[in-house]
Amino acid sequence: MAPSRKRHKGHPQSVGEALGQLTKSLGIEKAVNEYAVVASWAQIVGERIASVSTAQRIENGVLFVSVTTAPWRTELSMQRHQIMRKINEEAGAEIVKDIRFR
């Protein structure tokens, strides 16, 4: 006889909500959110910027981005705050506090 499973009363949960609760309970929510930002770089900043830059990693709230040329590095540095705002809006939380373009 198979072990019985407890039924949860209330409203059914979406898969996204269940995964969110699981990552939080495992203590990996921050790492998962940071990975999602890096993985979604092209979708967040658009094709033009993504063609000249690559998000590398996030450390202590700082996103490190490699950029192909110095002029683009300067241009993206001037857009830093707009890009951070867009990233954090997409993430639904303040994941990125600063960006370093290299």
LUMKELO-978884 format. One record per atom (N, C-alpha, C): residue number from 0; residue in one letter; x, y, z. Coordinates in pm, whole numbers, always signed. Example, Ala and Ser with C-alpha at 12.3 -4.5 7.8 and 13.67 -1.06 7.14 Angstrom:
k 0&r a&X +1319&Y -569&Z +780
k 0&r a&X +1230&Y -450&Z +780
k 0&r a&X +1320&Y -330&Z +780
k 1&r s&X +1285&Y -225&Z +708
k 1&r s&X +1367&Y -106&Z +714
k 1&r s&X +1290&Y +3&Z +787
This chain:
k 0&r m&X +84&Y -117&Z +0
k 0&r m&X +0&Y +0&Z +0
k 0&r m&X +89&Y +124&Z +0
k 1&r a&X +58&Y +218&Z -87
k 1&r a&X +137&Y +340&Z -102
k 1&r a&X +109&Y +434&Z +15
k 2&r p&X +213&Y +509&Z +56
k 2&r p&X +191&Y +604&Z +165
k 2&r p&X +90&Y +710&Z +124
k 3&r s&X +11&Y +752&Z +220
k 3&r s&X -90&Y +853&Z +189
k 3&r s&X -25&Y +991&Z +181
k 4&r r&X -82&Y +1073&Z +96
k 4&r r&X -32&Y +1209&Z +81
k 4&r r&X -131&Y +1303&Z +144
k 5&r k&X -77&Y +1403&Z +212
k 5&r k&X -165&Y +1503&Z +273
k 5&r k&X -217&Y +1595&Z +165
k 6&r r&X -341&Y +1628&Z +175
k 6&r r&X -400&Y +1724&Z +83
k 6&r r&X -398&Y +1861&Z +150
k 7&r h&X -360&Y +1958&Z +71
k 7&r h&X -357&Y +2095&Z +121
k 7&r h&X -490&Y +2160&Z +91
k 8&r k&X -546&Y +2221&Z +192
k 8&r k&X -672&Y +2291&Z +173
k 8&r k&X -645&Y +2430&Z +120
k 9&r g&X -740&Y +2485&Z +54
k 9&r g&X -726&Y +2621&Z +3
k 9&r g&X -718&Y +2621&Z -148
k 10&r h&X -661&Y +2728&Z -199
k 10&r h&X -655&Y +2747&Z -343
k 10&r h&X -536&Y +2674&Z -402
k 11&r p&X -551&Y +2621&Z -522
k 11&r p&X -436&Y +2559&Z -588
k 11&r p&X -329&Y +2664&Z -616
k 12&r q&X -205&Y +2619&Z -618
k 12&r q&X -92&Y +2708&Z -640
k 12&r q&X -41&Y +2691&Z -781
k 13&r s&X +5&Y +2798&Z -840
k 13&r s&X +68&Y +2788&Z -972
k 13&r s&X +207&Y +2727&Z -955
k 14&r v&X +259&Y +2675&Z -1063
k 14&r v&X +394&Y +2617&Z -1060
k 14&r v&X +495&Y +2724&Z -1021
k 15&r g&X +479&Y +2845&Z -1075
k 15&r g&X +570&Y +2955&Z -1043
k 15&r g&X +571&Y +2988&Z -896
k 16&r e&X +453&Y +2991&Z -835
k 16&r e&X +445&Y +3018&Z -691
k 16&r e&X +511&Y +2907&Z -611
k 17&r a&X +485&Y +2783&Z -652
k 17&r a&X +544&Y +2669&Z -581
k 17&r a&X +696&Y +2671&Z -592
k 18&r l&X +749&Y +2701&Z -711
k 18&r l&X +894&Y +2708&Z -728
k 18&r l&X +953&Y +2823&Z -648
k 19&r g&X +881&Y +2935&Z -644
k 19&r g&X +927&Y +3049&Z -565
k 19&r g&X +939&Y +3013&Z -418
k 20&r q&X +839&Y +2943&Z -366
k 20&r q&X +843&Y +2901&Z -226
k 20&r q&X +954&Y +2799&Z -202
k 21&r l&X +974&Y +2710&Z -298
k 21&r l&X +1079&Y +2609&Z -283
k 21&r l&X +1218&Y +2674&Z -280
k 22&r t&X +1246&Y +2765&Z -376
k 22&r t&X +1377&Y +2829&Z -378
k 22&r t&X +1401&Y +2911&Z -252
k 23&r k&X +1295&Y +2973&Z -202
k 23&r k&X +1307&Y +3051&Z -78
k 23&r k&X +1337&Y +2959&Z +40
k 24&r s&X +1265&Y +2846&Z +48
k 24&r s&X +1285&Y +2755&Z +161
k 24&r s&X +1422&Y +2688&Z +155
k 25&r l&X +1477&Y +2673&Z +35
k 25&r l&X +1610&Y +2614&Z +20
k 25&r l&X +1722&Y +2717&Z +40
k 26&r g&X +1684&Y +2844&Z +48
k 26&r g&X +1783&Y +2950&Z +68
k 26&r g&X +1859&Y +2985&Z -59
k 27&r i&X +1801&Y +2954&Z -176
k 27&r i&X +1870&Y +2982&Z -302
k 27&r i&X +1794&Y +3084&Z -388
k 28&r e&X +1697&Y +3150&Z -330
k 28&r e&X +1616&Y +3245&Z -405
k 28&r e&X +1701&Y +3356&Z -467
k 29&r k&X +1794&Y +3411&Z -391
k 29&r k&X +1879&Y +3519&Z -440
k 29&r k&X +1965&Y +3471&Z -557
k 30&r a&X +2026&Y +3355&Z -543
k 30&r a&X +2111&Y +3302&Z -650
k 30&r a&X +2031&Y +3273&Z -777
k 31&r v&X +1911&Y +3222&Z -761
k 31&r v&X +1824&Y +3194&Z -876
k 31&r v&X +1786&Y +3325&Z -945
k 32&r n&X +1751&Y +3426&Z -868
k 32&r n&X +1715&Y +3556&Z -925
k 32&r n&X +1833&Y +3620&Z -998
k 33&r e&X +1953&Y +3609&Z -940
k 33&r e&X +2072&Y +3664&Z -1005
k 33&r e&X +2101&Y +3591&Z -1136
k 34&r y&X +2089&Y +3459&Z -1134
k 34&r y&X +2111&Y +3381&Z -1255
k 34&r y&X +2010&Y +3422&Z -1363
k 35&r a&X +1886&Y +3442&Z -1324
k 35&r a&X +1781&Y +3481&Z -1420
k 35&r a&X +1814&Y +3614&Z -1486
k 36&r v&X +1868&Y +3708&Z -1410
k 36&r v&X +1906&Y +3838&Z -1466
k 36&r v&X +2017&Y +3820&Z -1570
k 37&r v&X +2120&Y +3745&Z -1535
k 37&r v&X +2232&Y +3723&Z -1627
k 37&r v&X +2184&Y +3651&Z -1753
k 38&r a&X +2102&Y +3547&Z -1734
k 38&r a&X +2051&Y +3469&Z -1847
k 38&r a&X +1958&Y +3549&Z -1936
k 39&r s&X +1891&Y +3650&Z -1881
k 39&r s&X +1794&Y +3730&Z -1956
k 39&r s&X +1850&Y +3861&Z -2007
k 40&r w&X +1979&Y +3881&Z -1998
k 40&r w&X +2042&Y +4007&Z -2037
k 40&r w&X +1994&Y +4055&Z -2174
k 41&r a&X +2000&Y +3970&Z -2276
k 41&r a&X +1963&Y +4011&Z -2412
k 41&r a&X +1817&Y +4054&Z -2420
k 42&r q&X +1729&Y +3985&Z -2352
k 42&r q&X +1587&Y +4021&Z -2355
k 42&r q&X +1562&Y +4152&Z -2280
k 43&r i&X +1639&Y +4176&Z -2175
k 43&r i&X +1619&Y +4296&Z -2094
k 43&r i&X +1670&Y +4420&Z -2166
k 44&r v&X +1791&Y +4413&Z -2221
k 44&r v&X +1853&Y +4533&Z -2279
k 44&r v&X +1826&Y +4548&Z -2429
k 45&r g&X +1780&Y +4444&Z -2494
k 45&r g&X +1751&Y +4450&Z -2637
k 45&r g&X +1866&Y +4401&Z -2722
k 46&r e&X +1832&Y +4373&Z -2846
k 46&r e&X +1925&Y +4312&Z -2940
k 46&r e&X +2049&Y +4398&Z -2967
k 47&r r&X +2028&Y +4529&Z -2981
k 47&r r&X +2140&Y +4620&Z -3015
k 47&r r&X +2248&Y +4619&Z -2906
k 48&r i&X +2207&Y +4639&Z -2781
k 48&r i&X +2304&Y +4641&Z -2671
k 48&r i&X +2360&Y +4500&Z -2648
k 49&r a&X +2276&Y +4399&Z -2659
k 49&r a&X +2322&Y +4261&Z -2637
k 49&r a&X +2425&Y +4219&Z -2742
k 50&r s&X +2420&Y +4280&Z -2860
k 50&r s&X +2517&Y +4244&Z -2964
k 50&r s&X +2658&Y +4293&Z -2933
k 51&r v&X +2671&Y +4388&Z -2839
k 51&r v&X +2802&Y +4442&Z -2805
k 51&r v&X +2841&Y +4419&Z -2659
k 52&r s&X +2756&Y +4346&Z -2586
k 52&r s&X +2784&Y +4325&Z -2443
k 52&r s&X +2733&Y +4189&Z -2396
k 53&r t&X +2793&Y +4141&Z -2287
k 53&r t&X +2752&Y +4015&Z -2228
k 53&r t&X +2754&Y +4027&Z -2076
k 54&r a&X +2642&Y +3995&Z -2014
k 54&r a&X +2637&Y +3993&Z -1867
k 54&r a&X +2716&Y +3871&Z -1821
k 55&r q&X +2804&Y +3890&Z -1725
k 55&r q&X +2891&Y +3783&Z -1678
k 55&r q&X +2842&Y +3719&Z -1548
k 56&r r&X +2823&Y +3805&Z -1446
k 56&r r&X +2786&Y +3754&Z -1313
k 56&r r&X +2739&Y +3870&Z -1227
k 57&r i&X +2680&Y +3834&Z -1113
k 57&r i&X +2643&Y +3934&Z -1014
k 57&r i&X +2711&Y +3896&Z -883
k 58&r e&X +2782&Y +3991&Z -824
k 58&r e&X +2847&Y +3972&Z -695
k 58&r e&X +2808&Y +4087&Z -603
k 59&r n&X +2750&Y +4054&Z -489
k 59&r n&X +2711&Y +4156&Z -391
k 59&r n&X +2629&Y +4269&Z -452
k 60&r g&X +2538&Y +4234&Z -542
k 60&r g&X +2452&Y +4333&Z -603
k 60&r g&X +2512&Y +4407&Z -720
k 61&r v&X +2636&Y +4374&Z -758
k 61&r v&X +2703&Y +4440&Z -870
k 61&r v&X +2703&Y +4345&Z -990
k 62&r l&X +2645&Y +4393&Z -1100
k 62&r l&X +2641&Y +4317&Z -1224
k 62&r l&X +2766&Y +4352&Z -1305
k 63&r f&X +2841&Y +4250&Z -1344
k 63&r f&X +2961&Y +4270&Z -1426
k 63&r f&X +2925&Y +4235&Z -1571
k 64&r v&X +2953&Y +4331&Z -1660
k 64&r v&X +2917&Y +4317&Z -1801
k 64&r v&X +3041&Y +4341&Z -1886
k 65&r s&X +3072&Y +4249&Z -1975
k 65&r s&X +3183&Y +4272&Z -2068
k 65&r s&X +3128&Y +4342&Z -2192
k 66&r v&X +3205&Y +4437&Z -2242
k 66&r v&X +3163&Y +4519&Z -2355
k 66&r v&X +3274&Y +4513&Z -2461
k 67&r t&X +3234&Y +4506&Z -2588
k 67&r t&X +3330&Y +4483&Z -2695
k 67&r t&X +3424&Y +4599&Z -2723
k 68&r t&X +3377&Y +4724&Z -2706
k 68&r t&X +3461&Y +4840&Z -2740
k 68&r t&X +3450&Y +4948&Z -2633
k 69&r a&X +3552&Y +5032&Z -2628
k 69&r a&X +3553&Y +5143&Z -2532
k 69&r a&X +3438&Y +5242&Z -2557
k 70&r p&X +3408&Y +5278&Z -2682
k 70&r p&X +3295&Y +5370&Z -2702
k 70&r p&X +3163&Y +5312&Z -2650
k 71&r w&X +3140&Y +5184&Z -2672
k 71&r w&X +3018&Y +5122&Z -2619
k 71&r w&X +3021&Y +5118&Z -2467
k 72&r r&X +3137&Y +5094&Z -2410
k 72&r r&X +3149&Y +5092&Z -2264
k 72&r r&X +3109&Y +5230&Z -2208
k 73&r t&X +3154&Y +5336&Z -2273
k 73&r t&X +3118&Y +5471&Z -2231
k 73&r t&X +2967&Y +5494&Z -2245
k 74&r e&X +2913&Y +5455&Z -2358
k 74&r e&X +2769&Y +5473&Z -2383
k 74&r e&X +2686&Y +5398&Z -2278
k 75&r l&X +2721&Y +5273&Z -2251
k 75&r l&X +2646&Y +5194&Z -2154
k 75&r l&X +2663&Y +5248&Z -2013
k 76&r s&X +2779&Y +5301&Z -1982
k 76&r s&X +2800&Y +5362&Z -1850
k 76&r s&X +2707&Y +5480&Z -1830
k 77&r m&X +2682&Y +5555&Z -1935
k 77&r m&X +2591&Y +5668&Z -1925
k 77&r m&X +2445&Y +5621&Z -1910
k 78&r q&X +2417&Y +5500&Z -1954
k 78&r q&X +2282&Y +5445&Z -1944
k 78&r q&X +2265&Y +5354&Z -1821
k 79&r r&X +2366&Y +5349&Z -1737
k 79&r r&X +2370&Y +5258&Z -1622
k 79&r r&X +2241&Y +5259&Z -1540
k 80&r h&X +2195&Y +5376&Z -1501
k 80&r h&X +2078&Y +5383&Z -1413
k 80&r h&X +1950&Y +5335&Z -1483
k 81&r q&X +1936&Y +5367&Z -1610
k 81&r q&X +1820&Y +5320&Z -1686
k 81&r q&X +1822&Y +5167&Z -1697
k 82&r i&X +1939&Y +5111&Z -1723
k 82&r i&X +1951&Y +4966&Z -1737
k 82&r i&X +1922&Y +4899&Z -1604
k 83&r m&X +1976&Y +4953&Z -1494
k 83&r m&X +1949&Y +4895&Z -1361
k 83&r m&X +1800&Y +4897&Z -1330
k 84&r r&X +1736&Y +5009&Z -1359
k 84&r r&X +1592&Y +5020&Z -1333
k 84&r r&X +1515&Y +4915&Z -1413
k 85&r k&X +1551&Y +4898&Z -1539
k 85&r k&X +1485&Y +4800&Z -1625
k 85&r k&X +1506&Y +4658&Z -1573
k 86&r i&X +1628&Y +4626&Z -1532
k 86&r i&X +1659&Y +4493&Z -1478
k 86&r i&X +1576&Y +4466&Z -1354
k 87&r n&X +1577&Y +4560&Z -1261
k 87&r n&X +1507&Y +4539&Z -1134
k 87&r n&X +1356&Y +4534&Z -1152
k 88&r e&X +1304&Y +4609&Z -1248
k 88&r e&X +1160&Y +4601&Z -1278
k 88&r e&X +1126&Y +4463&Z -1333
k 89&r e&X +1210&Y +4413&Z -1425
k 89&r e&X +1189&Y +4279&Z -1481
k 89&r e&X +1193&Y +4173&Z -1371
k 90&r a&X +1288&Y +4187&Z -1280
k 90&r a&X +1308&Y +4088&Z -1174
k 90&r a&X +1202&Y +4099&Z -1064
k 91&r g&X +1141&Y +4216&Z -1053
k 91&r g&X +1042&Y +4237&Z -948
k 91&r g&X +1104&Y +4256&Z -811
k 92&r a&X +1233&Y +4285&Z -809
k 92&r a&X +1306&Y +4308&Z -685
k 92&r a&X +1435&Y +4381&Z -717
k 93&r e&X +1496&Y +4441&Z -616
k 93&r e&X +1623&Y +4509&Z -638
k 93&r e&X +1736&Y +4406&Z -634
k 94&r i&X +1765&Y +4350&Z -749
k 94&r i&X +1871&Y +4249&Z -762
k 94&r i&X +2004&Y +4317&Z -789
k 95&r v&X +2002&Y +4420&Z -875
k 95&r v&X +2124&Y +4489&Z -917
k 95&r v&X +2127&Y +4628&Z -856
k 96&r k&X +2236&Y +4658&Z -783
k 96&r k&X +2254&Y +4788&Z -721
k 96&r k&X +2354&Y +4874&Z -796
k 97&r d&X +2437&Y +4809&Z -878
k 97&r d&X +2534&Y +4881&Z -959
k 97&r d&X +2573&Y +4790&Z -1076
k 98&r i&X +2626&Y +4852&Z -1181
k 98&r i&X +2675&Y +4778&Z -1297
k 98&r i&X +2817&Y +4824&Z -1326
k 99&r r&X +2904&Y +4728&Z -1351
k 99&r r&X +3042&Y +4760&Z -1391
k 99&r r&X +3062&Y +4707&Z -1533
k 100&r f&X +3091&Y +4799&Z -1623
k 100&r f&X +3115&Y +4763&Z -1762
k 100&r f&X +3265&Y +4750&Z -1782
k 101&r r&X +3307&Y +4638&Z -1840
k 101&r r&X +3451&Y +4613&Z -1862
k 101&r r&X +3478&Y +4579&Z -2006
